[in-house]
Amino acid sequence: MSFQYADWPLPEGVCAGWSDRLEGVSAEPFNSMNLGRHAGDAAENVEANRARLNALLKGQPNICWLNQTHSTTVVPVAEADPGCGQDGSYSTEPNQACCVMTADCLPVFFWQQDGQKVAIAHAGWRGLADGILAETLKRFDDPSSVSCGIGPAISQPYFEVGEDVYNAFAGWVDHQTFFIPRQVPGKYSCDLPGLALAQLTHLGVRTVHLSGLCSYAQAERFYSYRRDGQTGRMANLIWLTE
């Protein structure tokens, strides 16, 4: 398998899911389904993998790739520009896939419950703290009409952070509940998916689905920057069909 459709209750005409690292052409350390041009892999391998991915997708949508910089910039898919820093996109048009790449950070999926609009955001701890999820929700008229899903990402036992990350969330309600102190002073295990879930709920989203998949723990299936350093990237996509 190199693409898994999310098993969340999506509206008719909405597709969402993520790739894994299997069944591609890239050599180590990118083996084998690397989709990130910026990871250091050979360009021809990345393009071959992207073609393989597109062939797997329902309707073979146009994938709108972004240049992710941990920003809070969210654009319509028509304005996706690999030359600019963008970390989220949204669409109301069929066959235009909103896409973010990950290798530990959160891929957060958004869909209007009537199936008329979809979006996706790339949320590492910095983007999450700076408000990327709130920015994405602004592209919808009513947060209560939006459902969300959180795809494969690093889980709390493996995400060690320092005081800088802890302090970045200091203004959040009960933020300390998402940080478990480690034996080393000033170090914490951070629950990144939990922080995202709490913020989405605070912003008015009533339903948030979790994949329960950890990019760090499942080494044979997923890329993890924290685990491996030089590694590939997975693609997370949501799109409307005809």
Contacts in CASP RR format, 6 or more apart in sequence:
PFRMAT RR
TARGET T0000
AUTHOR 0000-0000-0000
METHOD contacts of the structure
MODEL  1
MSFQYADWPLPEGVCAGWSDRLEGVSAEPFNSMNLGRHAGDAAENVEANR
ARLNALLKGQPNICWLNQTHSTTVVPVAEADPGCGQDGSYSTEPNQACCV
MTADCLPVFFWQQDGQKVAIAHAGWRGLADGILAETLKRFDDPSSVSCGI
GPAISQPYFEVGEDVYNAFAGWVDHQTFFIPRQVPGKYSCDLPGLALAQL
THLGVRTVHLSGLCSYAQAERFYSYRRDGQTGRMANLIWLTE
1 20 0 8 1.000
1 22 0 8 1.000
1 23 0 8 1.000
2 19 0 8 1.000
2 20 0 8 1.000
2 22 0 8 1.000
2 23 0 8 1.000
2 24 0 8 1.000
2 33 0 8 1.000
2 52 0 8 1.000
2 53 0 8 1.000
2 56 0 8 1.000
3 17 0 8 1.000
3 18 0 8 1.000
3 19 0 8 1.000
3 20 0 8 1.000
3 53 0 8 1.000
3 56 0 8 1.000
3 57 0 8 1.000
4 17 0 8 1.000
4 18 0 8 1.000
4 19 0 8 1.000
4 20 0 8 1.000
5 15 0 8 1.000
5 16 0 8 1.000
5 17 0 8 1.000
6 16 0 8 1.000
6 17 0 8 1.000
6 18 0 8 1.000
6 109 0 8 1.000
6 149 0 8 1.000
6 151 0 8 1.000
6 209 0 8 1.000
6 211 0 8 1.000
8 16 0 8 1.000
8 147 0 8 1.000
8 149 0 8 1.000
8 209 0 8 1.000
10 16 0 8 1.000
10 111 0 8 1.000
11 111 0 8 1.000
11 112 0 8 1.000
11 113 0 8 1.000
11 114 0 8 1.000
11 115 0 8 1.000
12 115 0 8 1.000
13 115 0 8 1.000
13 240 0 8 1.000
13 241 0 8 1.000
14 111 0 8 1.000
14 115 0 8 1.000
14 118 0 8 1.000
14 238 0 8 1.000
14 239 0 8 1.000
14 240 0 8 1.000
14 241 0 8 1.000
15 57 0 8 1.000
15 58 0 8 1.000
15 237 0 8 1.000
15 238 0 8 1.000
15 239 0 8 1.000
15 240 0 8 1.000
15 241 0 8 1.000
16 109 0 8 1.000
16 111 0 8 1.000
16 118 0 8 1.000
16 149 0 8 1.000
16 237 0 8 1.000
16 238 0 8 1.000
16 239 0 8 1.000
17 109 0 8 1.000
17 151 0 8 1.000
17 236 0 8 1.000
17 237 0 8 1.000
17 238 0 8 1.000
18 102 0 8 1.000
18 107 0 8 1.000
18 151 0 8 1.000
18 152 0 8 1.000
18 211 0 8 1.000
18 234 0 8 1.000
18 235 0 8 1.000
18 236 0 8 1.000
18 237 0 8 1.000
19 33 0 8 1.000
19 35 0 8 1.000
19 53 0 8 1.000
19 234 0 8 1.000
19 235 0 8 1.000
19 236 0 8 1.000
20 33 0 8 1.000
20 221 0 8 1.000
20 222 0 8 1.000
20 234 0 8 1.000
21 31 0 8 1.000
21 32 0 8 1.000
21 33 0 8 1.000
21 34 0 8 1.000
21 220 0 8 1.000
21 221 0 8 1.000
21 222 0 8 1.000
21 223 0 8 1.000
21 232 0 8 1.000
21 234 0 8 1.000
22 32 0 8 1.000
22 33 0 8 1.000
22 221 0 8 1.000
23 32 0 8 1.000
23 33 0 8 1.000
23 52 0 8 1.000
24 31 0 8 1.000
24 32 0 8 1.000
24 33 0 8 1.000
24 34 0 8 1.000
24 48 0 8 1.000
24 49 0 8 1.000
24 52 0 8 1.000
25 32 0 8 1.000
25 45 0 8 1.000
25 48 0 8 1.000
25 49 0 8 1.000
25 52 0 8 1.000
26 32 0 8 1.000
26 33 0 8 1.000
26 34 0 8 1.000
26 41 0 8 1.000
26 42 0 8 1.000
26 45 0 8 1.000
26 46 0 8 1.000
26 49 0 8 1.000
26 232 0 8 1.000
27 45 0 8 1.000
29 228 0 8 1.000
29 230 0 8 1.000
29 231 0 8 1.000
29 232 0 8 1.000
30 39 0 8 1.000
30 40 0 8 1.000
30 41 0 8 1.000
30 45 0 8 1.000
30 231 0 8 1.000
30 232 0 8 1.000
33 49 0 8 1.000
33 52 0 8 1.000
33 53 0 8 1.000
33 234 0 8 1.000
34 41 0 8 1.000
34 45 0 8 1.000
34 46 0 8 1.000
34 49 0 8 1.000
34 223 0 8 1.000
34 231 0 8 1.000
34 232 0 8 1.000
34 233 0 8 1.000
35 46 0 8 1.000
35 49 0 8 1.000
35 50 0 8 1.000
35 53 0 8 1.000
35 101 0 8 1.000
35 232 0 8 1.000
35 233 0 8 1.000
35 234 0 8 1.000
35 235 0 8 1.000
36 46 0 8 1.000
36 101 0 8 1.000
36 232 0 8 1.000
36 233 0 8 1.000
37 43 0 8 1.000
37 46 0 8 1.000
38 233 0 8 1.000
39 46 0 8 1.000
39 230 0 8 1.000
39 231 0 8 1.000
39 232 0 8 1.000
39 233 0 8 1.000
40 230 0 8 1.000
41 232 0 8 1.000
50 63 0 8 1.000
53 63 0 8 1.000
53 235 0 8 1.000
54 60 0 8 1.000
54 61 0 8 1.000
54 63 0 8 1.000
57 63 0 8 1.000
57 97 0 8 1.000
57 237 0 8 1.000
57 239 0 8 1.000
58 241 0 8 1.000
59 95 0 8 1.000
59 241 0 8 1.000
59 242 0 8 1.000
60 95 0 8 1.000
61 94 0 8 1.000
61 95 0 8 1.000
61 96 0 8 1.000
61 97 0 8 1.000
61 237 0 8 1.000
61 239 0 8 1.000
61 241 0 8 1.000
62 95 0 8 1.000
62 96 0 8 1.000
62 97 0 8 1.000
63 97 0 8 1.000
63 99 0 8 1.000
63 235 0 8 1.000
63 237 0 8 1.000
64 77 0 8 1.000
64 80 0 8 1.000
64 89 0 8 1.000
64 91 0 8 1.000
64 96 0 8 1.000
64 97 0 8 1.000
64 98 0 8 1.000
64 99 0 8 1.000
65 80 0 8 1.000
65 82 0 8 1.000
65 99 0 8 1.000
65 101 0 8 1.000
66 80 0 8 1.000
66 82 0 8 1.000
66 85 0 8 1.000
66 86 0 8 1.000
66 87 0 8 1.000
66 88 0 8 1.000
66 89 0 8 1.000
66 99 0 8 1.000
66 100 0 8 1.000
66 101 0 8 1.000
66 122 0 8 1.000
67 81 0 8 1.000
67 82 0 8 1.000
67 83 0 8 1.000
67 84 0 8 1.000
67 85 0 8 1.000
67 86 0 8 1.000
68 85 0 8 1.000
68 86 0 8 1.000
68 87 0 8 1.000
68 100 0 8 1.000
68 101 0 8 1.000
68 122 0 8 1.000
69 85 0 8 1.000
69 86 0 8 1.000
69 87 0 8 1.000
70 87 0 8 1.000
70 122 0 8 1.000
70 124 0 8 1.000
70 126 0 8 1.000
70 127 0 8 1.000
71 85 0 8 1.000
71 86 0 8 1.000
71 87 0 8 1.000
71 127 0 8 1.000
71 130 0 8 1.000
71 132 0 8 1.000
72 87 0 8 1.000
72 127 0 8 1.000
72 130 0 8 1.000
72 131 0 8 1.000
72 132 0 8 1.000
72 135 0 8 1.000
73 84 0 8 1.000
73 85 0 8 1.000
73 86 0 8 1.000
73 87 0 8 1.000
73 88 0 8 1.000
73 135 0 8 1.000
74 86 0 8 1.000
74 87 0 8 1.000
74 88 0 8 1.000
74 89 0 8 1.000
74 90 0 8 1.000
74 119 0 8 1.000
74 121 0 8 1.000
74 132 0 8 1.000
74 135 0 8 1.000
74 136 0 8 1.000
74 138 0 8 1.000
74 139 0 8 1.000
75 81 0 8 1.000
75 86 0 8 1.000
75 88 0 8 1.000
75 89 0 8 1.000
75 90 0 8 1.000
76 89 0 8 1.000
76 90 0 8 1.000
76 91 0 8 1.000
77 89 0 8 1.000
77 90 0 8 1.000
77 91 0 8 1.000
77 93 0 8 1.000
77 96 0 8 1.000
77 97 0 8 1.000
77 98 0 8 1.000
78 93 0 8 1.000
78 96 0 8 1.000
80 86 0 8 1.000
80 89 0 8 1.000
87 100 0 8 1.000
87 121 0 8 1.000
87 122 0 8 1.000
87 123 0 8 1.000
87 127 0 8 1.000
87 132 0 8 1.000
88 98 0 8 1.000
88 100 0 8 1.000
88 119 0 8 1.000
88 120 0 8 1.000
88 121 0 8 1.000
88 122 0 8 1.000
88 132 0 8 1.000
88 136 0 8 1.000
89 98 0 8 1.000
89 99 0 8 1.000
89 100 0 8 1.000
89 119 0 8 1.000
89 120 0 8 1.000
90 98 0 8 1.000
90 110 0 8 1.000
90 117 0 8 1.000
90 118 0 8 1.000
90 119 0 8 1.000
90 120 0 8 1.000
90 136 0 8 1.000
90 139 0 8 1.000
91 97 0 8 1.000
91 98 0 8 1.000
91 117 0 8 1.000
91 118 0 8 1.000
91 119 0 8 1.000
91 239 0 8 1.000
91 240 0 8 1.000
92 116 0 8 1.000
92 117 0 8 1.000
92 240 0 8 1.000
93 240 0 8 1.000
94 239 0 8 1.000
94 240 0 8 1.000
94 241 0 8 1.000
94 242 0 8 1.000
95 239 0 8 1.000
95 240 0 8 1.000
95 241 0 8 1.000
95 242 0 8 1.000
96 239 0 8 1.000
96 240 0 8 1.000
97 237 0 8 1.000
97 238 0 8 1.000
97 239 0 8 1.000
98 118 0 8 1.000
98 119 0 8 1.000
98 120 0 8 1.000
98 237 0 8 1.000
98 238 0 8 1.000
98 239 0 8 1.000
99 120 0 8 1.000
99 235 0 8 1.000
99 236 0 8 1.000
99 237 0 8 1.000
100 107 0 8 1.000
100 120 0 8 1.000
100 121 0 8 1.000
100 122 0 8 1.000
100 235 0 8 1.000
100 236 0 8 1.000
101 122 0 8 1.000
101 233 0 8 1.000
101 234 0 8 1.000
101 235 0 8 1.000
101 236 0 8 1.000
102 122 0 8 1.000
102 152 0 8 1.000
102 153 0 8 1.000
102 215 0 8 1.000
102 233 0 8 1.000
102 234 0 8 1.000
102 236 0 8 1.000
103 215 0 8 1.000
103 222 0 8 1.000
103 223 0 8 1.000
103 224 0 8 1.000
103 225 0 8 1.000
103 231 0 8 1.000
103 232 0 8 1.000
103 233 0 8 1.000
103 234 0 8 1.000
104 153 0 8 1.000
104 154 0 8 1.000
104 159 0 8 1.000
104 215 0 8 1.000
104 216 0 8 1.000
104 224 0 8 1.000
104 225 0 8 1.000
104 226 0 8 1.000
104 227 0 8 1.000
105 122 0 8 1.000
105 123 0 8 1.000
105 124 0 8 1.000
105 153 0 8 1.000
105 154 0 8 1.000
105 192 0 8 1.000
106 121 0 8 1.000
106 122 0 8 1.000
106 123 0 8 1.000
106 124 0 8 1.000
106 128 0 8 1.000
106 150 0 8 1.000
106 151 0 8 1.000
106 153 0 8 1.000
106 192 0 8 1.000
106 193 0 8 1.000
106 196 0 8 1.000
107 120 0 8 1.000
107 121 0 8 1.000
107 122 0 8 1.000
107 123 0 8 1.000
107 150 0 8 1.000
107 151 0 8 1.000
107 152 0 8 1.000
107 153 0 8 1.000
107 236 0 8 1.000
108 120 0 8 1.000
108 121 0 8 1.000
108 122 0 8 1.000
108 123 0 8 1.000
108 133 0 8 1.000
108 136 0 8 1.000
108 148 0 8 1.000
108 149 0 8 1.000
108 150 0 8 1.000
108 151 0 8 1.000
108 196 0 8 1.000
108 200 0 8 1.000
109 118 0 8 1.000
109 119 0 8 1.000
109 120 0 8 1.000
109 148 0 8 1.000
109 149 0 8 1.000
109 150 0 8 1.000
109 151 0 8 1.000
109 236 0 8 1.000
109 238 0 8 1.000
110 118 0 8 1.000
110 119 0 8 1.000
110 120 0 8 1.000
110 121 0 8 1.000
110 136 0 8 1.000
110 137 0 8 1.000
110 140 0 8 1.000
110 146 0 8 1.000
110 147 0 8 1.000
110 148 0 8 1.000
110 149 0 8 1.000
110 238 0 8 1.000
111 117 0 8 1.000
111 118 0 8 1.000
111 119 0 8 1.000
111 146 0 8 1.000
111 147 0 8 1.000
111 148 0 8 1.000
111 238 0 8 1.000
112 118 0 8 1.000
112 140 0 8 1.000
112 145 0 8 1.000
112 146 0 8 1.000
113 145 0 8 1.000
113 146 0 8 1.000
113 147 0 8 1.000
114 145 0 8 1.000
115 240 0 8 1.000
117 139 0 8 1.000
117 140 0 8 1.000
118 238 0 8 1.000
118 239 0 8 1.000
118 240 0 8 1.000
119 136 0 8 1.000
119 139 0 8 1.000
119 140 0 8 1.000
119 238 0 8 1.000
120 136 0 8 1.000
120 236 0 8 1.000
120 237 0 8 1.000
120 238 0 8 1.000
121 132 0 8 1.000
121 133 0 8 1.000
121 135 0 8 1.000
121 136 0 8 1.000
122 132 0 8 1.000
123 132 0 8 1.000
123 133 0 8 1.000
123 192 0 8 1.000
123 196 0 8 1.000
124 192 0 8 1.000
125 161 0 8 1.000
125 165 0 8 1.000
125 168 0 8 1.000
125 190 0 8 1.000
125 192 0 8 1.000
125 195 0 8 1.000
126 168 0 8 1.000
128 192 0 8 1.000
128 195 0 8 1.000
128 196 0 8 1.000
128 199 0 8 1.000
129 165 0 8 1.000
129 168 0 8 1.000
129 169 0 8 1.000
131 199 0 8 1.000
133 196 0 8 1.000
133 199 0 8 1.000
133 200 0 8 1.000
133 203 0 8 1.000
134 199 0 8 1.000
134 203 0 8 1.000
137 143 0 8 1.000
137 146 0 8 1.000
137 200 0 8 1.000
137 203 0 8 1.000
137 205 0 8 1.000
140 146 0 8 1.000
143 203 0 8 1.000
143 204 0 8 1.000
143 205 0 8 1.000
144 204 0 8 1.000
144 205 0 8 1.000
144 206 0 8 1.000
146 205 0 8 1.000
147 205 0 8 1.000
147 206 0 8 1.000
147 207 0 8 1.000
147 208 0 8 1.000
147 209 0 8 1.000
148 200 0 8 1.000
148 205 0 8 1.000
148 207 0 8 1.000
148 208 0 8 1.000
148 209 0 8 1.000
149 208 0 8 1.000
149 209 0 8 1.000
149 210 0 8 1.000
149 211 0 8 1.000
150 193 0 8 1.000
150 196 0 8 1.000
150 197 0 8 1.000
150 208 0 8 1.000
150 209 0 8 1.000
150 210 0 8 1.000
150 211 0 8 1.000
151 210 0 8 1.000
151 211 0 8 1.000
151 212 0 8 1.000
151 213 0 8 1.000
151 236 0 8 1.000
152 211 0 8 1.000
152 212 0 8 1.000
152 213 0 8 1.000
152 214 0 8 1.000
152 215 0 8 1.000
152 218 0 8 1.000
152 222 0 8 1.000
152 234 0 8 1.000
153 192 0 8 1.000
153 193 0 8 1.000
153 213 0 8 1.000
153 214 0 8 1.000
153 215 0 8 1.000
154 192 0 8 1.000
154 214 0 8 1.000
154 215 0 8 1.000
154 216 0 8 1.000
154 224 0 8 1.000
154 226 0 8 1.000
155 191 0 8 1.000
155 193 0 8 1.000
155 212 0 8 1.000
155 214 0 8 1.000
155 216 0 8 1.000
155 217 0 8 1.000
156 178 0 8 1.000
156 180 0 8 1.000
156 189 0 8 1.000
156 190 0 8 1.000
156 191 0 8 1.000
156 192 0 8 1.000
157 189 0 8 1.000
157 217 0 8 1.000
158 189 0 8 1.000
158 214 0 8 1.000
158 216 0 8 1.000
158 217 0 8 1.000
158 226 0 8 1.000
158 227 0 8 1.000
159 189 0 8 1.000
159 190 0 8 1.000
159 191 0 8 1.000
159 192 0 8 1.000
159 216 0 8 1.000
159 226 0 8 1.000
160 182 0 8 1.000
160 187 0 8 1.000
160 188 0 8 1.000
160 189 0 8 1.000
160 190 0 8 1.000
161 179 0 8 1.000
161 187 0 8 1.000
161 188 0 8 1.000
161 189 0 8 1.000
161 190 0 8 1.000
162 186 0 8 1.000
162 187 0 8 1.000
162 188 0 8 1.000
163 186 0 8 1.000
165 188 0 8 1.000
165 190 0 8 1.000
166 175 0 8 1.000
166 179 0 8 1.000
166 186 0 8 1.000
166 188 0 8 1.000
166 190 0 8 1.000
169 175 0 8 1.000
169 178 0 8 1.000
169 179 0 8 1.000
169 195 0 8 1.000
172 195 0 8 1.000
172 198 0 8 1.000
172 199 0 8 1.000
173 198 0 8 1.000
173 202 0 8 1.000
174 198 0 8 1.000
175 195 0 8 1.000
178 190 0 8 1.000
178 191 0 8 1.000
178 194 0 8 1.000
178 195 0 8 1.000
178 198 0 8 1.000
179 188 0 8 1.000
179 189 0 8 1.000
179 190 0 8 1.000
179 191 0 8 1.000
180 188 0 8 1.000
180 189 0 8 1.000
180 191 0 8 1.000
181 187 0 8 1.000
181 188 0 8 1.000
182 188 0 8 1.000
182 189 0 8 1.000
193 210 0 8 1.000
193 212 0 8 1.000
196 208 0 8 1.000
197 208 0 8 1.000
197 210 0 8 1.000
200 208 0 8 1.000
201 208 0 8 1.000
213 222 0 8 1.000
214 222 0 8 1.000
215 222 0 8 1.000
215 223 0 8 1.000
215 224 0 8 1.000
215 234 0 8 1.000
216 222 0 8 1.000
216 224 0 8 1.000
216 226 0 8 1.000
216 227 0 8 1.000
219 227 0 8 1.000
219 228 0 8 1.000
222 234 0 8 1.000
223 231 0 8 1.000
223 232 0 8 1.000
223 233 0 8 1.000
223 234 0 8 1.000
224 231 0 8 1.000
225 231 0 8 1.000
END
